[in-house]
Amino acid sequence: MTTLKDPPRTVVGPPPPSRVRRRQTGKPHYAFRDRLSAAPFFGAAALFVGIVLLVPLVYTIVRSFIGDGDAGFVWFDNYVSMFQDPNIQLSLLNTFIWAIGALILPVLFGLGIAVMTSGMKLGAIARAAVILPYALAGTIVAIIGNIIFTSQGSLNQALTAFGMMSPGSPLQWLLHWPLNVIAAILIASWQSTGVNVVLFMVGLQTIPRETTEAAALDGADGWIRFKDVIFPQLRPTTIVVIGLTITNALRAFDVIWVLTQGGPNRTSETLALSMYRQSFLLLDPAVGSAIAVVLTIIVVACSWIYLRRQIGHEL
């Protein structure tokens, strides 16, 4: 009688190292080689940025601590002279007025026009009419503003025609503070609203249609749907729009220079115009460099504080 025996068992050892593992072990070598091959391109870009941006910035900072002629280092004397100048004090005030006015108007009008024309049949034509000024140069926009805001300009003529102003006493929009600053802000806002409309239209196209349709089914319509559904989803776009508008408003130059040249009596100057006047017209590069440093600090600080708060809120 034969008995059945179990077949001999074979002990299976660990599998041989696969090619995938061998490739993974060689990955750092390839990564290092790729980084090394990209170094010339990165180095060229860094060199270009350093020459174009960092070298002038460092020179301006150093120049702001040097006096005129053979004075040598005067430390903060240029900054003291700058802040004691009444014209630059008014210029600083005008810069903050510009930052507020040129921020609120383009953002609000850009958002409103984008939302109102997004569902219109002729919305594309209306948006094109608003976007067109952004394609114009700042000098052309300022010339149009001069036609509108002069004492015999179209705005005063319209106010006279509607009986809102006496023909014998027209408003001097460009000759008195703060009307000259307000006029420059209005014409600059007319130009910059177009790009905000484009950015907000891009943001509106990223909103899922299902959310707005669900809100409509729930009875949310008009202002409620915009406030609770549409605007919260436009938050990333709004961050970009406000950040760009702040920096552009603080650096405004061409519209103000062509419209009023900072006058009369330097009453419509901003820090950008004061920097140009001190450096190139009054031939005082020391104080001009100090103004440039202060303006740079204001722009960077405002942008950094705003973006930090927004990014922290997102996190």
C-alpha positions in Angstrom: 0.0 0.0 0.0 1.5 3.3 -1.1 1.1 6.5 0.9 0.8 9.9 -0.7 3.6 12.3 0.2 3.5 16.1 0.1 5.6 17.5 -2.7 8.8 19.1 -1.5 8.4 22.8 -0.6 10.7 25.3 -2.1 11.6 28.4 -0.1 11.0 31.5 -2.2 13.6 34.1 -1.4 13.2 37.9 -1.8 12.7 39.0 -5.4 15.7 40.4 -7.1 16.0 44.1 -7.2 13.9 45.4 -10.0 15.0 47.9 -12.7 12.6 50.4 -11.2 14.6 50.4 -8.0 17.9 50.8 -9.9 16.4 53.7 -11.7 15.3 55.3 -8.5 18.8 55.0 -7.0 20.1 56.8 -10.1 17.5 59.6 -9.9 19.5 62.0 -7.7 22.3 61.8 -10.2 20.1 62.7 -13.1 18.4 65.5 -11.1 21.7 67.0 -10.2 22.8 66.8 -13.8 19.6 68.5 -15.0 20.0 71.3 -12.4 23.6 71.7 -13.5 22.6 72.0 -17.1 19.9 74.6 -16.2 22.4 76.7 -14.3 23.6 78.8 -17.3 20.1 79.8 -18.1 19.3 80.7 -14.5 22.6 82.5 -14.1 21.9 84.7 -17.2 18.5 85.6 -15.9 19.8 86.4 -12.5 22.6 88.5 -14.0 20.1 90.4 -16.1 17.8 91.1 -13.1 20.8 92.1 -11.0 22.1 94.6 -13.6 18.7 96.1 -14.5 17.1 96.2 -11.1 19.4 95.5 -8.1 22.3 97.7 -9.1 20.2 100.9 -9.7 18.4 100.1 -6.4 21.5 99.8 -4.4 23.0 102.9 -6.0 19.9 104.9 -5.2 19.9 103.8 -1.6 23.6 104.7 -1.2 23.1 108.0 -3.1 20.3 109.0 -0.7 22.9 109.1 2.2 25.4 111.2 0.3 25.1 115.0 0.1 25.7 117.3 -2.9 29.2 118.2 -4.0 32.0 117.2 -1.6 29.7 116.7 1.4 30.3 113.0 1.6 28.0 110.9 3.7 25.4 112.9 5.4 23.4 110.0 6.7 19.7 110.9 7.1 20.1 114.7 6.4 18.5 114.2 2.9 15.5 112.5 4.5 15.1 115.2 7.0 15.2 117.8 4.3 12.7 115.9 2.3 10.1 115.6 5.1 10.6 119.3 6.1 9.8 120.5 2.6 6.1 121.7 2.5 5.9 120.7 -1.2 7.0 117.2 -0.5 4.6 117.0 2.5 1.7 117.8 0.2 3.1 115.4 -2.4 3.0 112.6 0.2 -0.6 113.5 1.1 -1.5 113.5 -2.6 0.1 110.1 -3.0 -2.1 108.6 -0.3 -5.2 110.3 -1.9 -4.2 108.7 -5.2 -3.7 105.3 -3.5 -7.3 105.5 -2.1 -9.1 107.1 -5.0 -7.3 105.2 -7.8 -7.9 102.0 -6.0 -11.6 102.3 -5.1 -13.0 103.7 -8.4 -11.3 101.3 -10.9 -12.0 98.2 -8.8 -15.6 99.0 -8.1 -16.4 100.1 -11.7 -14.5 97.1 -13.1 -16.3 94.6 -11.0 -19.7 96.2 -11.6 -19.3 96.5 -15.4 -18.0 92.9 -15.6 -20.9 91.5 -13.6 -23.6 93.6 -15.3 -22.4 92.9 -18.9 -21.6 89.2 -18.4 -25.2 88.1 -19.2 -26.1 90.9 -21.7 -26.6 90.3 -25.4 -24.5 93.3 -26.3 -22.3 92.9 -23.3 -19.2 92.4 -25.5 -19.7 95.7 -27.2 -20.2 97.5 -23.9 -17.0 95.9 -22.5 -15.0 96.8 -25.6 -16.0 100.5 -25.1 -14.7 100.4 -21.5 -11.6 98.4 -22.3 -10.6 100.7 -25.2 -9.1 103.5 -23.0 -6.7 101.0 -21.5 -5.1 100.5 -24.9 -4.3 104.2 -25.2 -1.1 105.7 -24.0 -1.1 107.7 -20.8 -0.2 110.9 -22.6 -3.3 110.6 -24.9 -5.5 109.9 -21.9 -4.1 113.0 -20.2 -4.8 115.1 -23.3 -8.4 113.9 -23.3 -8.6 114.8 -19.6 -7.3 118.3 -20.4 -10.1 118.7 -22.9 -12.6 117.7 -20.3 -11.4 119.5 -17.2 -10.2 122.9 -18.5 -12.2 125.9 -17.5 -13.9 126.0 -20.9 -13.9 122.2 -21.2 -16.7 119.8 -22.0 -17.5 119.1 -18.3 -18.1 122.7 -17.4 -20.1 123.2 -20.6 -22.3 120.2 -19.6 -22.8 121.6 -16.1 -23.7 125.0 -17.5 -26.2 123.4 -20.0 -28.0 121.6 -17.2 -28.1 124.7 -15.0 -25.7 123.3 -12.4 -23.1 126.0 -12.8 -23.1 129.7 -13.6 -21.5 130.5 -17.0 -19.5 133.4 -15.5 -17.9 131.3 -12.8 -16.7 128.0 -14.2 -15.0 125.5 -11.9 -11.2 125.6 -12.2 -10.7 121.9 -12.1 -6.9 122.0 -12.8 -6.0 125.1 -11.0 -7.0 124.5 -7.4 -6.2 121.8 -4.9 -7.8 119.3 -4.3 -9.9 119.6 -7.5 -6.7 119.1 -9.7 -5.9 115.8 -7.8 -9.5 114.6 -8.1 -9.5 115.4 -11.8 -6.3 113.4 -12.4 -7.7 110.5 -10.4 -10.9 110.4 -12.4 -9.2 110.4 -15.8 -6.6 107.8 -14.6 -9.5 105.6 -13.3 -11.2 105.9 -16.6 -8.1 104.4 -18.2 -7.4 101.7 -15.7 -11.0 100.4 -15.3 -10.6 98.4 -18.6 -8.0 96.0 -17.4 -10.0 95.3 -14.3 -13.0 94.5 -16.4 -10.9 91.9 -18.3 -9.6 90.3 -15.1 -13.0 90.1 -13.5 -14.5 88.6 -16.6 -11.8 85.9 -16.5 -12.8 85.3 -12.9 -16.5 85.1 -13.7 -15.8 82.5 -16.3 -14.1 80.2 -13.7 -17.2 80.1 -11.5 -19.1 76.8 -12.0 -22.5 77.4 -13.6 -24.0 74.8 -11.2 -23.5 77.1 -8.2 -25.3 80.0 -9.7 -28.1 77.8 -11.0 -28.5 76.2 -7.6 -28.7 79.6 -5.9 -31.4 80.6 -8.4 -33.4 77.5 -7.6 -33.1 78.3 -3.9 -34.6 81.8 -4.5 -31.4 83.8 -4.3 -31.5 86.4 -7.0 -29.9 89.8 -7.7 -27.9 91.3 -4.9 -28.2 88.2 -2.7 -26.8 85.9 -5.3 -23.9 88.2 -6.1 -23.1 88.8 -2.4 -23.3 85.2 -1.2 -22.4 83.1 -4.3 -20.6 85.1 -7.0 -18.4 87.5 -5.1 -16.9 84.9 -2.6 -15.7 82.9 -5.6 -14.1 86.0 -7.1 -11.8 86.3 -4.2 -8.6 85.1 -5.9 -9.3 87.5 -8.9 -10.0 90.4 -6.5 -6.7 89.9 -4.7 -4.8 90.2 -8.0 -6.8 93.2 -9.1 -6.4 95.1 -5.9 -2.6 94.3 -5.7 -2.0 95.5 -9.2 -4.1 98.6 -8.7 -2.3 99.6 -5.6 1.1 99.4 -7.2 0.0 101.3 -10.3 -1.7 104.0 -8.3 1.4 104.7 -6.1 3.6 104.8 -9.2 1.4 107.1 -11.3 3.4 109.6 -13.3 2.5 110.1 -17.0 -1.1 111.2 -16.6 -0.4 113.7 -13.9 2.7 115.1 -15.7 0.9 115.7 -19.0 -2.3 116.9 -17.3 -1.0 119.4 -14.8 2.8 118.9 -14.6 2.3 118.8 -10.9 1.0 122.3 -10.7 0.0 124.9 -10.2 2.7 125.5 -7.6 3.3 121.8 -7.2 -0.1 121.3 -5.6 -0.9 118.2 -7.7 2.4 116.4 -7.3 2.8 112.9 -6.1 6.0 111.3 -4.8 6.8 110.0 -8.3 6.7 113.5 -9.7 8.5 115.0 -6.8 11.3 112.5 -7.3 11.6 113.5 -11.0 11.5 117.2 -10.3 14.1 117.1 -7.5 16.5 114.8 -9.5 16.3 116.2 -13.1 14.7 119.7 -12.9 16.0 121.0 -9.7 19.3 119.0 -10.0 19.1 117.7 -6.5 19.8 114.0 -6.9 20.4 113.5 -3.1 16.9 114.5 -2.1 15.5 112.8 -5.2 17.2 109.6 -4.2 15.7 109.9 -0.8 12.2 110.4 -2.3 12.8 107.3 -4.5 13.7 105.2 -1.5 10.7 106.3 0.5 8.4 105.7 -2.5 9.9 102.2 -2.9 9.3 101.4 0.8 5.7 102.6 0.6 5.0 100.5 -2.5 6.7 97.3 -1.2 5.2 97.7 2.3 1.6 98.2 1.0 1.9 95.3 -1.4 3.5 93.0 1.2 1.0 93.8 4.0 -2.0 93.4 1.7 -0.8 90.1 0.1 0.3 88.7 3.5 -3.1 89.3 5.0 -4.9 87.8 2.0 -2.7 84.7 1.9 -2.9 84.3 5.6 -6.7 84.5 5.4 -6.7 81.9 2.6 -4.6 79.5 4.8 
